[in-house]
């Protein structure tokens, strides 16, 4: 079986995110994580390690939870449990981070 046949298409990602209430990113090293933005765009409450740009978009306790990469499993699980009780419109806190806005910002920088 080819690998391509077993992977979801990018256009289907919103369908998968719509099935989530909480998104957990427990990376020790991260360049983004772009899936964090994708999940938040779909109004999924994040619980993420302090890697990449997670602290740039998550306001701890408001629109998500951030934990140290060395945090205990108990700490992470407590945040996950608490995340299920949060009633926050996460999407509104990241809607400015669209690819369209990003490309417009880059175009503006190139003109200046």
Beta strands, then each sheet from edge to edge (+ up, - down):
strand 1: 22-25
strand 2: 45-49
strand 3: 64-67
sheet 1: 1+ 2+ 3+
end
